[in-house]
């Protein structure tokens, strides 16, 4: 997630200070991704340094609003025009866990898959309940929620596929590490101790 670009997008609505930006971000995403206020202000400082935003004078409450600059608008337009690359996404912990599970002795891979499937199905049910309860939700939150539903459905399908592949092919025997042979100390190493 790009906090930088998220803040620029929110500032395109108009000047705002850090707490307003955090609240607007969390509202738009349905509080799905909490944003640390320290991260907001650190990012605003970097954006100001890079001349993508400018700080305005403090208001009567002592809060310093920021506004987007023309450079910031160009940066934001470029972000919206660029597709998200797979390399921009964080590592998938579940994929890593299952890749290691199939190569780690003693791991019940079917149990790992079933536990994850159960958890994901519960989450999917919760998302579906939220969607049904919030027919009149803001468009931004509805899109976030629907994205989470589609991702959960895809994860369940992938777990089903993974379970079938593992059952069909069997688990590979883990490759042992090459044995480590101690090298004898040289005279030079002993002298430096």
Secondary structure in CASP SS format (residue, H / E / C, confidence):
PFRMAT SS
TARGET T0000
AUTHOR 0000-0000-0000
METHOD secondary structure of the structure
MODEL  1
X C 1.00
X C 1.00
X H 1.00
X H 1.00
X H 1.00
X H 1.00
X H 1.00
X H 1.00
X H 1.00
X H 1.00
X H 1.00
X C 1.00
X C 1.00
X C 1.00
X C 1.00
X E 1.00
X C 1.00
X H 1.00
X H 1.00
X H 1.00
X H 1.00
X H 1.00
X H 1.00
X H 1.00
X H 1.00
X H 1.00
X H 1.00
X H 1.00
X C 1.00
X C 1.00
X C 1.00
X C 1.00
X C 1.00
X C 1.00
X C 1.00
X C 1.00
X H 1.00
X H 1.00
X H 1.00
X H 1.00
X H 1.00
X H 1.00
X H 1.00
X H 1.00
X H 1.00
X H 1.00
X H 1.00
X H 1.00
X H 1.00
X C 1.00
X C 1.00
X C 1.00
X E 1.00
X E 1.00
X E 1.00
X E 1.00
X E 1.00
X E 1.00
X C 1.00
X C 1.00
X C 1.00
X C 1.00
X C 1.00
X E 1.00
X E 1.00
X E 1.00
X E 1.00
X E 1.00
X C 1.00
X H 1.00
X H 1.00
X H 1.00
X H 1.00
X H 1.00
X H 1.00
X H 1.00
X H 1.00
X H 1.00
X H 1.00
X H 1.00
X H 1.00
X C 1.00
X C 1.00
X C 1.00
X C 1.00
X H 1.00
X H 1.00
X H 1.00
X C 1.00
X C 1.00
X C 1.00
X C 1.00
X H 1.00
X H 1.00
X H 1.00
X H 1.00
X H 1.00
X H 1.00
X H 1.00
X H 1.00
X H 1.00
X C 1.00
X C 1.00
X C 1.00
X C 1.00
X C 1.00
X C 1.00
X C 1.00
X H 1.00
X H 1.00
X H 1.00
X H 1.00
X H 1.00
X H 1.00
X H 1.00
X H 1.00
X H 1.00
X H 1.00
X H 1.00
X H 1.00
X H 1.00
X H 1.00
X H 1.00
X H 1.00
X H 1.00
X H 1.00
X H 1.00
X H 1.00
X H 1.00
X H 1.00
X H 1.00
X H 1.00
X H 1.00
X C 1.00
X C 1.00
X C 1.00
X C 1.00
X C 1.00
X H 1.00
X H 1.00
X H 1.00
X H 1.00
X H 1.00
X H 1.00
X H 1.00
X H 1.00
X H 1.00
X H 1.00
X H 1.00
X H 1.00
X H 1.00
X H 1.00
X H 1.00
X H 1.00
X H 1.00
X H 1.00
X H 1.00
X H 1.00
X H 1.00
X H 1.00
X H 1.00
X H 1.00
X H 1.00
X H 1.00
X H 1.00
X H 1.00
X H 1.00
X H 1.00
X H 1.00
X C 1.00
X C 1.00
X C 1.00
X C 1.00
X C 1.00
X C 1.00
X C 1.00
X C 1.00
X C 1.00
X C 1.00
X C 1.00
X C 1.00
X C 1.00
X C 1.00
X C 1.00
X C 1.00
X C 1.00
X H 1.00
X H 1.00
X H 1.00
X H 1.00
X H 1.00
X C 1.00
X C 1.00
END
